[in-house]
């Protein structure tokens, strides 16, 4: 079993941040880092990030889609809530499914208690203003999801379908 030290994780994260999120020209990156053990992850992440950016550009022009976070988080209401009290609590009971860009269900649970402080930022923000009984479809950009530090494909966007059951815990 291979273990990764904290230093190795920091080095890998710094590598990704410098290459992906600062838009360094690809030819320079390749020449400088072609021997890097992270090059495969970088290429996968760059491709997925480009696909995510394209998808999110298309989302901003669709009707009935709302933007929550600087063109990186969108949602649409599938079913309106029955109660007029918006979500105020951090502990909630929800039904949810998390779906990959190619349609694979990554996780699904029903009537589960979730502490929103322990979820990815995009999931927390995607539930802002949700009402009890409301069902939302939420699209989360990789920068508000797992980015590179994941066992999933690197830098994929996520789709979540969430129904708020209760928020007064």
N, C-alpha and C positions, 0 to 999 in steps of 0.2 A: 504494500500500500504506500503510495507516494503522499507525503505531507508537504504542505506549502507553508513556509514561514511567513510571519507578518511582514518581514522585509520584502520577500518575494511578491506578496500580494500588493504591497505599496508600490513596488517597482512596476508591476504589471498595470496597475491602475493609472500610474503616472504616464506610462507608455500610451495607454488608450486615450487618456484625456488629451495629451499633447497631439496625438495623431488624428483623432476623430473630431473632437469638439472644437478644436482650433482651426480646422479646415486647412491643414498643411498640405501643399500640393503633393499628389500621390508619387510622382517621379522622385521627389526629394526623399520622401519617407522610405520608398523602396531601396534607394541607393544607400541611405544611412542605416537602415535596420534590416537588410535582407537576411542577415544571419540570426535575427531575433527568434527565439522559440515561440513568440507570440504572434508571428506574422500570419499564420493561418487564422487565428482568432480575429486579428485585425481585419483581414480581408472579408471574412464572414460578417463581422460587425459593420464594416463600411457598406457592404452591399445591402444588408438589412436596414441600416440607418437611411440610406438613400431611398429604399422602397417605402419606409415609414414616412419620410419627409414628403414624398410624392403623394402618398395616400392622404396625409393630413392637409396638403394643399387642395386636394379634391374635396375633402370634407367641408372646408370653409365656404364652398359655393353651393352646398346642398340646402334645400329648404327643410325646415323643422329640426335643424341641427343647431345646438347652442354651444358656444365656446366658453370655457371656464378659465383657461390659463394660457394666455398669449399664444394661441394657435397650436397648443400642445396637448389640449384636453377638450374633448367634445362629448356631448351627450344628446340623446333624444328621449323623450318620454314615450314609453310604449303604452303604459296605462297610468292614468292620473290617480293620485292618492284620494282616499275618502275623507281623511281628516285634514284640517287646514293648518295643523301645527307642524312647522318644518323641523327638521332634524337639529337638535341642540346638544344631544348627549354624545359621549365618546363610546359608550357601550351600547351596542344595538343588536337586535335579532334580525337576521336577514336570510334570504335565499339568494344564492349567487352561482354563476358559472363564469369561469375565465376561459377565453377562447383565443387560440393563436391566430396569426394572420392567414394561415392556410386552413383554418376551420377545425383544428383539433381541440377538443375540450381538455384543458390542462387541469382544471379543478372544478368541482361542483359540490355544493352542500345546501341543505335545507334546514331552516329553523335553527341556525347556529348563532351562538353569541360571539360577537367580534368586538375587540377593542380597536377602534379605528386608529389609535395612536401606534398600533403594532402592524399596520398595513403600509403598503407602498404609498408614496405621496399622491400619485394620480388617483388611487382608489379613494383616499380620504377626501381629496378635493372634488372628485366626481360625485360624491354624495352630498355636497353642500346644497342646502335648500330642499332636499328630497323630503317628501311627505309620507306619512304612514300609509301603506297600501300602494304607494307609487312604484312602478317598475321602470327602470332606466336601462338604456343601452349606452355604455360608456366606452369611448376609444381613448386609450392612454398611450401617449408617445413614449419611446424608450427612455428619454431623459427623466420622465416621471414614474418609470417602472423599474426594471432591473438593470437596464443598460448592459454592460459587459460582465458584471459580477453575478453570474447566474449559471446554473447547470442547463438552462434552456438554450436555444439558439441565441447567439449574441445580438444584442440591440434590436430585438423585435418589439413591435407595438403589441398591445393587448386589447382585447375587447372583453368587457365585463357586462353581464346582464344581471341586474340587482333589483330585488324587491325588498323594501323596508317593511318588516313585520311589526317591530316595536322599538321604541327609542327611549322609553322612560325607565331604564334600569338603574 
